[in-house]
Amino acid sequence: MDMSYYNINAKEFFDGTINVDMSSLYNEFVPQLPDNGLILDAGCGSGRDTKAFLDKGFSVHSIDASEELGKLATLETGQPVEITTFQDFSTTKNFDGVWACASLLHVPMKELPLAFQKLAEPLKSKGIFYCSFKYGNSEVVRGGRSFTNLDEELLQEVISSSALQVAKVWCTSDLRQGREDEKWLNAILIKA
């Protein structure tokens, strides 16, 4: 996973994502968590979602593979961001929820099963795992970034070797202004 795009364009990415209203997605995830639960923000980007979860009374452990975005997210959230890839992530914490919003889509298809396994390991039994991917069934490179697009069938395939099961999938339009024609696959997974 090449992070050079995010390291070089960290401020531009931060500015383009920090104010996006994510409440429709939070409303699918947050009610399924225990009060004051511990969330892993996997690929926290700008820190927008970490900050929202902290404001709702949750504890959050944030990770990102981009050192430059990690610095900006640390300033935004007031807490450190661990710089690591999904495949290298290791922790002794047990999470109530994993939030992987538009982040796993940068993992190559052949590495996705391992990434899901690594992120599911520290999730408590019956824990909630949210993820989102651009809708499709291909790997593409756009603007210096690699994307792995998933549909319902491919999602099922890449999580099949993990302890995760699909609880709900739904499609949405991109929440960023001017990008409404881009479709996203959203999923709530539960650890068996």
Residue frames as a rotation matrix with the C-alpha (Angstrom) as fourth column:
MET 1
0.588 0.809 0.000 0.00
0.809 -0.588 0.000 0.00
0.000 0.000 -1.000 0.00
ASP 2
-0.448 -0.782 0.433 1.73
0.797 -0.568 -0.203 3.15
0.405 0.255 0.878 -1.22
MET 3
0.345 0.574 -0.742 1.10
0.876 -0.481 0.035 6.07
-0.337 -0.663 -0.669 1.11
SER 4
-0.694 -0.720 -0.006 3.05
0.675 -0.652 0.345 8.64
-0.252 0.236 0.939 -0.91
TYR 5
-0.323 0.650 0.688 -0.17
0.484 -0.511 0.710 10.19
0.814 0.562 -0.150 -2.30
TYR 6
0.678 0.694 -0.243 -1.52
0.532 -0.235 0.813 10.79
0.507 -0.681 -0.529 1.22
ASN 7
0.140 -0.706 -0.695 1.82
0.864 -0.256 0.433 12.00
-0.483 -0.661 0.574 2.58
ILE 8
-0.802 -0.473 0.366 2.24
0.597 -0.651 0.468 14.49
0.017 0.594 0.804 -0.30
ASN 9
-0.523 0.703 0.483 -1.45
0.010 -0.561 0.828 15.57
0.853 0.437 0.287 -0.40
ALA 10
-0.602 0.267 -0.752 -2.28
0.775 0.421 -0.471 15.27
0.190 -0.867 -0.461 3.30
LYS 11
-0.795 0.283 -0.536 -3.52
0.071 -0.834 -0.547 18.86
-0.602 -0.473 0.643 3.76
GLU 12
-0.688 0.552 -0.471 -5.64
-0.693 -0.305 0.653 18.78
0.217 0.776 0.592 0.60
PHE 13
-0.484 0.499 -0.719 -7.17
0.236 0.865 0.442 15.43
0.843 0.044 -0.536 1.61
PHE 14
-0.726 0.161 -0.669 -7.75
0.668 -0.066 -0.741 16.70
-0.163 -0.985 -0.060 5.16
ASP 15
-0.808 0.383 -0.447 -9.50
-0.332 -0.924 -0.191 19.85
-0.486 -0.006 0.874 3.89
GLY 16
-0.595 0.567 -0.570 -11.67
-0.645 0.086 0.759 17.84
0.479 0.819 0.314 1.48
THR 17
-0.282 0.462 -0.841 -12.92
0.259 0.880 0.398 15.34
0.924 -0.106 -0.367 4.07
ILE 18
-0.935 -0.245 -0.257 -12.90
0.284 -0.083 -0.955 16.97
0.213 -0.966 0.148 7.51
ASN 19
-0.756 0.653 -0.049 -16.33
-0.509 -0.633 -0.584 18.64
-0.412 -0.416 0.811 7.22
VAL 20
-0.595 0.567 -0.569 -18.27
-0.335 0.468 0.817 15.86
0.730 0.678 -0.089 5.45
ASP 21
-0.120 0.666 0.736 -21.48
-0.990 -0.028 -0.136 15.06
-0.070 -0.745 0.663 7.39
MET 22
-0.724 -0.276 -0.632 -21.20
-0.372 0.928 0.022 11.36
0.580 0.251 -0.775 8.25
SER 23
-0.561 0.490 0.667 -24.18
-0.763 0.005 -0.646 11.20
-0.320 -0.872 0.371 10.63
SER 24
0.470 0.781 -0.411 -26.19
-0.874 0.476 -0.096 8.86
0.120 0.404 0.907 8.35
LEU 25
0.145 -0.503 -0.852 -23.37
-0.173 0.835 -0.522 6.29
0.974 0.223 0.034 8.63
TYR 26
-0.832 -0.405 0.379 -22.75
-0.407 -0.020 -0.913 6.90
0.378 -0.914 -0.148 12.34
ASN 27
-0.118 0.897 0.425 -26.47
-0.985 -0.051 -0.166 6.18
-0.127 -0.438 0.890 12.89
GLU 28
0.606 0.270 -0.748 -25.96
-0.477 0.876 -0.071 2.63
0.636 0.400 0.660 11.56
PHE 29
-0.085 -0.843 -0.531 -22.88
0.154 0.516 -0.843 1.95
0.984 -0.154 0.086 13.72
VAL 30
-0.692 -0.333 0.640 -23.12
-0.451 -0.493 -0.744 3.84
0.563 -0.804 0.191 17.03
PRO 31
0.203 0.839 0.505 -26.45
-0.951 0.045 0.307 2.40
0.235 -0.542 0.807 18.32
GLN 32
0.768 0.085 -0.635 -24.94
-0.108 0.994 0.002 -1.11
0.631 0.067 0.773 18.19
LEU 33
-0.288 -0.949 -0.126 -22.06
0.155 0.084 -0.984 -0.19
0.945 -0.303 0.123 20.52
PRO 34
0.253 0.317 -0.914 -22.06
0.945 0.122 0.304 -0.21
0.208 -0.941 -0.269 24.32
ASP 35
0.963 0.075 0.259 -22.00
0.017 -0.975 0.222 3.22
0.269 -0.209 -0.940 26.00
ASN 36
0.587 -0.797 0.141 -18.42
-0.742 -0.461 0.487 4.50
-0.323 -0.390 -0.862 26.36
GLY 37
0.854 -0.230 0.466 -17.16
0.305 0.948 -0.091 1.54
-0.421 0.220 0.880 24.29
LEU 38
-0.055 -0.959 -0.277 -13.73
-0.204 -0.261 0.944 1.29
-0.977 0.109 -0.181 22.67
ILE 39
0.922 0.380 0.071 -13.57
0.038 0.094 -0.995 1.87
-0.385 0.920 0.072 18.89
LEU 40
-0.250 -0.941 0.228 -10.69
0.497 0.078 0.864 1.18
-0.831 0.330 0.448 16.52
ASP 41
0.744 0.363 -0.560 -10.71
-0.267 -0.607 -0.749 3.88
-0.612 0.707 -0.354 13.82
ALA 42
0.094 -0.695 0.713 -8.88
0.503 0.651 0.569 1.91
-0.859 0.305 0.410 11.14
GLY 43
-0.480 -0.293 0.827 -7.48
0.859 -0.347 0.376 4.33
0.176 0.891 0.419 8.58
CYS 44
0.050 0.592 -0.804 -8.56
0.813 -0.492 -0.312 7.45
-0.581 -0.638 -0.505 10.43
GLY 45
0.080 -0.016 0.997 -7.49
0.865 -0.496 -0.077 9.87
0.495 0.868 -0.026 7.68
SER 46
-0.170 -0.098 0.980 -8.28
0.006 -0.995 -0.099 13.43
0.985 -0.011 0.170 8.80
GLY 47
-0.949 -0.126 -0.290 -9.42
0.273 0.136 -0.952 12.30
0.160 -0.983 -0.094 12.26
ARG 48
-0.567 0.794 0.220 -12.99
-0.632 -0.591 0.501 13.47
0.528 0.146 0.837 11.52
ASP 49
0.310 0.754 -0.579 -14.63
-0.177 0.644 0.744 10.23
0.934 -0.127 0.333 12.68
THR 50
-0.370 -0.512 -0.775 -12.32
0.723 0.365 -0.586 9.76
0.583 -0.778 0.236 15.68
LYS 51
-0.979 -0.017 0.204 -13.30
-0.087 -0.867 -0.491 13.24
0.185 -0.498 0.847 16.86
ALA 52
-0.190 0.982 0.008 -17.01
-0.693 -0.141 0.707 12.52
0.695 0.129 0.707 16.33
PHE 53
0.287 0.270 -0.919 -16.78
0.291 0.890 0.352 9.29
0.913 -0.368 0.177 18.35
LEU 54
-0.698 -0.572 -0.430 -14.81
0.612 -0.166 -0.773 11.01
0.371 -0.803 0.466 21.14
ASP 55
-0.822 0.442 0.359 -17.51
-0.476 -0.879 -0.007 13.72
0.312 -0.177 0.933 21.25
LYS 56
0.207 0.928 -0.310 -20.12
-0.544 0.372 0.752 10.94
0.813 0.013 0.582 21.68
GLY 57
0.481 -0.023 0.876 -18.28
-0.872 0.092 0.481 9.62
-0.092 -0.995 0.025 24.76
PHE 58
0.980 -0.167 -0.104 -16.42
0.142 0.966 -0.214 6.69
0.136 0.195 0.971 23.19
SER 59
0.243 -0.970 -0.008 -12.75
-0.314 -0.087 0.945 5.83
-0.918 -0.227 -0.326 23.64
VAL 60
0.988 0.100 -0.115 -10.98
-0.132 0.191 -0.973 5.62
-0.075 0.976 0.202 20.28
HIS 61
0.033 -0.980 0.198 -7.69
0.123 0.201 0.972 4.10
-0.992 -0.008 0.127 19.14
SER 62
0.851 0.290 -0.439 -6.81
-0.319 -0.378 -0.869 5.61
-0.418 0.879 -0.229 15.75
ILE 63
-0.075 -0.881 0.468 -4.47
0.348 0.417 0.840 4.12
-0.935 0.225 0.275 13.16
ASP 64
0.909 0.255 -0.329 -3.40
-0.233 -0.344 -0.910 5.29
-0.345 0.904 -0.254 9.73
ALA 65
0.514 -0.736 0.440 -0.65
0.802 0.595 0.058 4.29
-0.304 0.322 0.896 7.31
SER 66
0.326 -0.359 0.875 0.13
0.528 -0.698 -0.483 7.90
0.784 0.619 -0.038 6.33
GLU 67
-0.325 -0.559 -0.763 2.51
0.946 -0.192 -0.262 9.67
0.000 -0.807 0.591 8.67
GLU 68
-0.959 -0.067 0.275 1.48
0.110 -0.984 0.142 13.12
0.261 0.166 0.951 7.40
LEU 69
-0.070 0.992 0.101 -2.25
-0.176 -0.112 0.978 12.45
0.982 0.050 0.183 7.78
GLY 70
0.196 0.075 -0.978 -1.52
0.815 0.543 0.204 10.98
0.546 -0.837 0.045 11.20
LYS 71
-0.783 -0.542 -0.304 0.05
0.621 -0.670 -0.407 14.30
0.017 -0.507 0.862 12.26
LEU 72
-0.749 0.565 0.348 -2.99
-0.345 -0.779 0.523 16.28
0.566 0.271 0.778 11.07
ALA 73
0.195 0.856 -0.479 -5.42
0.092 0.470 0.878 13.83
0.976 -0.215 0.013 12.71
THR 74
-0.228 -0.362 -0.904 -3.46
0.928 0.201 -0.315 14.06
0.296 -0.910 0.290 15.99
LEU 75
-0.992 -0.125 0.033 -3.87
0.115 -0.968 -0.225 17.86
0.060 -0.219 0.974 15.93
GLU 76
-0.434 0.899 0.056 -7.59
-0.416 -0.255 0.873 17.52
0.799 0.355 0.485 15.07
THR 77
0.383 0.666 -0.640 -8.40
0.142 0.642 0.754 14.95
0.913 -0.380 0.152 17.76
GLY 78
0.348 -0.335 0.876 -5.94
-0.849 -0.508 0.144 15.88
0.397 -0.794 -0.461 20.50
GLN 79
0.557 -0.219 0.801 -4.75
-0.409 0.767 0.494 12.29
-0.723 -0.603 0.338 20.80
PRO 80
-0.432 -0.873 -0.228 -1.99
-0.650 0.126 0.750 10.32
-0.626 0.472 -0.621 19.08
VAL 81
0.762 0.525 -0.378 -2.53
-0.635 0.498 -0.590 8.33
-0.122 0.690 0.714 15.90
GLU 82
0.131 -0.701 0.701 -0.62
-0.103 0.694 0.712 5.06
-0.986 -0.166 0.019 15.56
ILE 83
0.220 -0.150 -0.964 1.15
-0.959 -0.213 -0.186 4.86
-0.177 0.965 -0.191 12.19
THR 84
-0.611 -0.332 0.719 0.76
-0.236 0.943 0.235 1.30
-0.756 -0.026 -0.654 10.87
THR 85
-0.625 0.456 -0.634 -0.79
-0.641 0.163 0.750 -0.67
0.445 0.875 0.190 8.05
PHE 86
0.446 0.851 0.276 -3.78
-0.889 0.385 0.248 -2.94
0.104 -0.356 0.929 8.60
GLN 87
0.676 -0.198 -0.710 -1.65
-0.090 0.934 -0.346 -5.96
0.732 0.297 0.613 7.77
ASP 88
-0.375 -0.908 -0.188 1.00
0.215 0.113 -0.970 -5.00
0.902 -0.404 0.153 10.40
PHE 89
-0.027 0.425 0.905 -1.43
-0.739 -0.618 0.268 -3.81
0.673 -0.661 0.331 13.10
SER 90
-0.197 -0.044 -0.979 -1.10
0.507 0.850 -0.140 -5.55
0.839 -0.525 -0.145 16.45
THR 91
-0.275 0.169 0.946 -2.60
-0.662 -0.747 -0.060 -4.64
0.697 -0.643 0.317 19.82
THR 92
-0.915 0.024 -0.404 -3.48
0.298 0.715 -0.633 -6.05
0.273 -0.699 -0.661 23.22
LYS 93
-0.712 0.702 -0.008 -6.71
-0.585 -0.600 -0.546 -3.99
-0.388 -0.384 0.838 23.34
ASN 94
-0.685 0.627 0.371 -10.17
0.695 0.715 0.074 -5.50
-0.219 0.308 -0.926 22.84
PHE 95
-0.956 0.267 -0.126 -12.47
-0.293 -0.902 0.316 -3.33
-0.029 0.339 0.940 20.77
ASP 96
-0.274 0.946 0.173 -16.27
0.132 0.215 -0.968 -3.05
-0.953 -0.242 -0.184 20.85
GLY 97
0.817 0.564 0.121 -16.26
0.229 -0.124 -0.965 -1.72
-0.529 0.817 -0.231 17.30
VAL 98
-0.451 -0.875 0.177 -14.02
0.562 -0.125 0.817 -1.29
-0.693 0.468 0.548 14.27
TRP 99
0.690 0.586 -0.425 -14.67
0.077 -0.644 -0.761 1.67
-0.719 0.493 -0.490 11.97
ALA 100
-0.460 -0.822 0.337 -12.98
0.445 0.116 0.888 1.29
-0.769 0.558 0.312 8.57
CYS 101
0.593 0.769 -0.239 -14.57
0.277 -0.474 -0.836 4.07
-0.756 0.430 -0.494 6.54
ALA 102
0.988 -0.146 -0.052 -13.20
-0.097 -0.316 -0.944 4.35
0.121 0.937 -0.326 2.99
SER 103
0.325 -0.923 0.205 -9.85
-0.881 -0.217 0.420 2.96
-0.343 -0.317 -0.884 4.13
LEU 104
0.021 -0.291 0.956 -9.69
-0.048 0.955 0.292 -0.76
-0.999 -0.052 0.006 3.37
LEU 105
0.892 0.410 0.191 -10.37
0.173 0.079 -0.982 0.09
-0.418 0.909 -0.001 -0.27
HIS 106
0.578 -0.756 -0.307 -6.67
-0.811 -0.492 -0.317 1.00
0.089 0.432 -0.898 -0.64
VAL 107
-0.132 -0.581 0.803 -5.57
-0.541 0.721 0.433 -2.56
-0.830 -0.377 -0.410 0.23
PRO 108
-0.581 -0.102 -0.807 -4.86
-0.790 0.306 0.531 -4.74
0.193 0.947 -0.258 -2.84
MET 109
0.413 0.874 -0.255 -7.49
-0.802 0.482 0.352 -7.48
0.431 0.059 0.900 -3.37
LYS 110
0.259 -0.348 -0.901 -5.05
0.086 0.937 -0.338 -10.30
0.962 0.010 0.273 -2.63
GLU 111
-0.787 -0.607 -0.108 -4.16
0.197 -0.081 -0.977 -8.71
0.584 -0.791 0.183 0.76
LEU 112
-0.259 0.775 0.576 -7.73
-0.689 -0.566 0.452 -7.85
0.676 -0.280 0.681 1.83
PRO 113
0.565 0.504 -0.653 -8.49
0.078 0.755 0.651 -11.19
0.822 -0.418 0.388 3.56
LEU 114
-0.212 -0.737 -0.642 -5.41
0.835 0.204 -0.511 -10.72
0.507 -0.644 0.572 5.79
ALA 115
-0.823 -0.060 0.565 -6.35
-0.109 -0.959 -0.260 -7.10
0.558 -0.275 0.783 6.52
PHE 116
0.197 0.963 0.185 -9.86
-0.575 -0.039 0.817 -8.16
0.794 -0.267 0.546 7.61
GLN 117
0.459 -0.086 -0.884 -8.38
0.517 0.835 0.187 -10.95
0.723 -0.543 0.427 9.77
LYS 118
-0.576 -0.798 -0.178 -5.93
0.642 -0.306 -0.703 -8.57
0.507 -0.519 0.689 11.47
LEU 119
-0.710 0.355 0.608 -8.61
-0.450 -0.893 -0.004 -5.98
0.542 -0.277 0.794 12.23
ALA 120
0.367 0.906 -0.210 -11.11
-0.427 0.364 0.828 -8.61
0.827 -0.214 0.520 13.42
GLU 121
-0.171 -0.524 -0.834 -8.66
0.463 0.705 -0.538 -10.28
0.870 -0.479 0.122 15.84
PRO 122
-0.945 -0.276 -0.178 -8.86
0.276 -0.371 -0.887 -7.58
0.179 -0.887 0.426 18.57
LEU 123
-0.417 0.879 0.233 -12.64
-0.670 -0.470 0.575 -7.19
0.614 0.084 0.785 18.13
LYS 124
-0.664 0.250 0.705 -14.72
-0.567 0.447 -0.692 -8.62
-0.488 -0.859 -0.155 20.97
SER 125
-0.851 0.467 0.242 -17.09
0.524 0.795 0.306 -11.48
-0.050 0.387 -0.921 20.25
LYS 126
0.193 0.974 0.117 -20.32
0.968 -0.170 -0.186 -9.98
-0.162 0.149 -0.976 18.79
GLY 127
-0.291 -0.395 -0.871 -18.34
0.272 -0.907 0.321 -6.79
-0.917 -0.143 0.371 18.12
ILE 128
0.756 0.650 0.073 -19.41
0.345 -0.302 -0.889 -4.49
-0.556 0.697 -0.453 15.27
PHE 129
-0.442 -0.893 0.078 -17.25
0.458 -0.151 0.876 -3.81
-0.771 0.423 0.476 12.20
TYR 130
0.733 0.625 -0.268 -18.21
0.109 -0.496 -0.861 -1.07
-0.672 0.602 -0.432 9.73
CYS 131
-0.487 -0.865 0.119 -16.47
0.352 -0.070 0.933 -0.85
-0.799 0.497 0.339 6.35
SER 132
0.670 0.674 -0.310 -17.05
-0.037 -0.386 -0.922 0.90
-0.741 0.630 -0.234 3.05
PHE 133
-0.489 -0.741 0.461 -15.75
0.450 0.239 0.861 0.43
-0.748 0.628 0.216 -0.48
LYS 134
-0.419 0.351 -0.837 -16.42
-0.811 -0.560 0.171 2.08
-0.409 0.750 0.520 -3.79
TYR 135
0.349 0.691 0.633 -19.02
-0.310 0.722 -0.618 -0.13
-0.885 0.020 0.466 -5.44
GLY 136
0.449 -0.182 -0.875 -17.73
-0.878 0.089 -0.470 -2.47
0.163 0.979 -0.120 -8.14
ASN 137
0.892 -0.132 0.431 -15.63
-0.013 0.948 0.318 -5.57
-0.451 -0.289 0.844 -8.71
SER 138
0.656 -0.696 0.292 -12.25
0.506 0.119 -0.854 -4.39
0.560 0.708 0.431 -9.93
GLU 139
0.247 -0.676 -0.694 -8.94
0.698 -0.373 0.612 -2.89
-0.672 -0.635 0.380 -8.87
VAL 140
0.663 0.032 0.748 -8.25
0.625 -0.574 -0.530 0.53
0.412 0.818 -0.400 -10.40
VAL 141
-0.367 -0.748 -0.554 -5.65
0.856 -0.505 0.115 3.29
-0.365 -0.432 0.825 -10.17
ARG 142
0.495 0.549 0.674 -6.98
0.711 -0.701 0.049 6.86
0.499 0.455 -0.738 -10.22
GLY 143
0.732 -0.148 0.665 -5.05
-0.243 -0.969 0.052 10.05
0.637 -0.200 -0.745 -9.54
GLY 144
-0.246 -0.956 0.159 -2.05
-0.588 0.017 -0.809 8.27
0.771 -0.292 -0.566 -8.05
ARG 145
-0.384 0.179 0.906 -4.12
-0.846 0.324 -0.423 6.06
-0.369 -0.929 0.027 -5.73
SER 146
-0.842 0.121 -0.525 -5.04
-0.151 0.883 0.445 2.38
0.518 0.454 -0.726 -5.96
PHE 147
-0.262 0.836 0.482 -8.62
-0.946 -0.124 -0.300 1.33
-0.191 -0.534 0.823 -5.20
THR 148
-0.983 0.154 -0.102 -10.08
0.135 0.976 0.173 -2.12
0.126 0.156 -0.980 -4.64
ASN 149
-0.429 0.901 0.061 -13.79
-0.881 -0.433 0.193 -1.91
0.200 0.029 0.979 -5.45
LEU 150
-0.984 0.130 0.124 -16.16
0.082 0.939 -0.333 -4.47
-0.160 -0.318 -0.935 -3.94
ASP 151
-0.217 0.974 -0.061 -19.71
-0.649 -0.097 0.754 -5.61
0.729 0.203 0.654 -4.52
GLU 152
0.452 0.492 0.744 -21.73
-0.892 0.272 0.362 -7.78
-0.025 -0.827 0.562 -2.12
GLU 153
0.972 -0.046 -0.230 -20.33
-0.005 0.976 -0.217 -11.04
0.235 0.212 0.949 -3.52
LEU 154
0.160 -0.987 0.019 -16.67
0.176 0.009 -0.984 -9.96
0.971 0.161 0.175 -3.33
LEU 155
-0.069 -0.123 0.990 -17.15
-0.866 -0.485 -0.121 -8.64
0.495 -0.866 -0.073 0.21
GLN 156
0.813 0.449 0.371 -18.46
-0.572 0.737 0.361 -12.05
-0.111 -0.506 0.855 1.26
GLU 157
0.785 -0.562 -0.261 -15.44
0.277 0.694 -0.665 -13.66
0.555 0.449 0.700 -0.40
VAL 158
-0.065 -0.920 0.386 -12.77
-0.097 -0.379 -0.920 -11.47
0.993 -0.097 -0.064 1.26
ILE 159
-0.106 0.041 0.994 -14.20
-0.965 -0.244 -0.093 -11.89
0.239 -0.969 0.065 4.78
SER 160
0.679 0.530 -0.508 -14.77
-0.456 0.847 0.275 -15.66
0.576 0.045 0.816 4.43
SER 161
0.100 -0.716 -0.691 -11.45
0.456 0.651 -0.607 -16.52
0.884 -0.254 0.391 6.13
SER 162
-0.764 -0.287 0.577 -12.13
-0.317 -0.613 -0.724 -14.14
0.561 -0.736 0.377 9.06
ALA 163
-0.783 0.500 -0.369 -14.47
0.608 0.492 -0.624 -14.47
-0.131 -0.713 -0.689 12.04
LEU 164
-0.733 0.480 -0.481 -16.71
-0.366 -0.875 -0.316 -11.78
-0.573 -0.056 0.818 10.52
GLN 165
-0.508 0.671 0.540 -20.21
0.832 0.545 0.105 -12.26
-0.224 0.503 -0.835 9.15
VAL 166
-0.867 0.237 0.439 -22.33
0.050 -0.835 0.548 -9.79
0.497 0.497 0.711 7.19
ALA 167
-0.582 0.723 -0.372 -25.18
0.562 0.027 -0.826 -8.33
-0.588 -0.690 -0.423 9.25
LYS 168
0.607 0.765 -0.217 -26.21
0.386 -0.522 -0.761 -5.61
-0.695 0.378 -0.612 6.77
VAL 169
-0.651 -0.719 0.244 -25.07
0.626 -0.327 0.708 -4.20
-0.429 0.614 0.663 3.43
TRP 170
0.581 0.808 -0.092 -26.41
0.595 -0.499 -0.630 -1.12
-0.556 0.311 -0.771 1.69
CYS 171
-0.272 -0.631 0.727 -25.39
0.946 -0.312 0.083 1.29
0.174 0.710 0.682 -1.06
THR 172
0.476 0.345 -0.809 -25.08
0.500 -0.863 -0.074 5.05
-0.724 -0.369 -0.583 -0.72
SER 173
0.729 -0.297 0.617 -24.01
0.419 -0.520 -0.745 7.97
0.542 0.801 -0.254 -2.85
ASP 174
-0.378 -0.913 -0.157 -20.77
0.790 -0.229 -0.569 9.75
0.483 -0.338 0.808 -2.01
LEU 175
0.458 0.585 -0.669 -21.44
0.872 -0.444 0.209 12.27
-0.175 -0.679 -0.713 0.78
ARG 176
-0.463 -0.678 -0.571 -18.97
0.474 -0.734 0.487 14.83
-0.749 -0.045 0.661 -0.60
GLN 177
0.430 0.659 -0.617 -20.45
-0.111 -0.640 -0.760 17.68
-0.896 0.395 -0.202 -2.62
GLY 178
0.266 -0.249 -0.931 -20.14
-0.936 -0.297 -0.188 17.17
-0.230 0.922 -0.313 -6.37
ARG 179
-0.769 -0.593 -0.239 -19.41
-0.627 0.773 0.100 13.43
0.125 0.227 -0.966 -5.99
GLU 180
-0.150 0.823 0.548 -23.00
-0.767 0.253 -0.590 12.22
-0.624 -0.509 0.593 -5.50
ASP 181
0.578 0.386 -0.719 -22.85
-0.793 0.475 -0.382 10.03
0.194 0.791 0.581 -8.62
GLU 182
-0.484 -0.778 -0.400 -20.15
-0.556 0.627 -0.546 7.82
0.676 -0.042 -0.736 -7.02
LYS 183
0.622 0.775 -0.109 -21.66
-0.475 0.485 0.735 4.75
0.622 -0.405 0.670 -5.34
TRP 184
-0.493 -0.754 0.434 -20.40
-0.795 0.188 -0.577 3.14
0.354 -0.629 -0.692 -2.13
LEU 185
0.232 0.447 -0.864 -20.93
0.109 0.871 0.479 -0.31
0.967 -0.205 0.153 -0.66
ASN 186
-0.252 -0.215 0.944 -21.39
-0.876 -0.364 -0.317 -0.05
0.411 -0.906 -0.097 3.11
ALA 187
0.133 0.299 -0.945 -21.43
0.062 0.949 0.309 -3.02
0.989 -0.100 0.107 5.45
ILE 188
0.170 -0.072 0.983 -21.99
-0.982 -0.090 0.163 -3.80
0.077 -0.993 -0.086 9.10
LEU 189
-0.001 -0.277 -0.961 -20.19
-0.173 0.946 -0.273 -7.01
0.985 0.166 -0.049 9.98
ILE 190
0.645 0.205 0.736 -20.39
-0.754 0.017 0.656 -8.89
0.122 -0.979 0.166 13.27
LYS 191
-0.484 -0.857 -0.176 -17.66
-0.762 0.512 -0.397 -11.01
0.430 -0.058 -0.901 14.81
ALA 192
0.357 0.639 -0.681 -18.95
-0.253 0.768 0.589 -14.53
0.899 -0.038 0.436 15.41
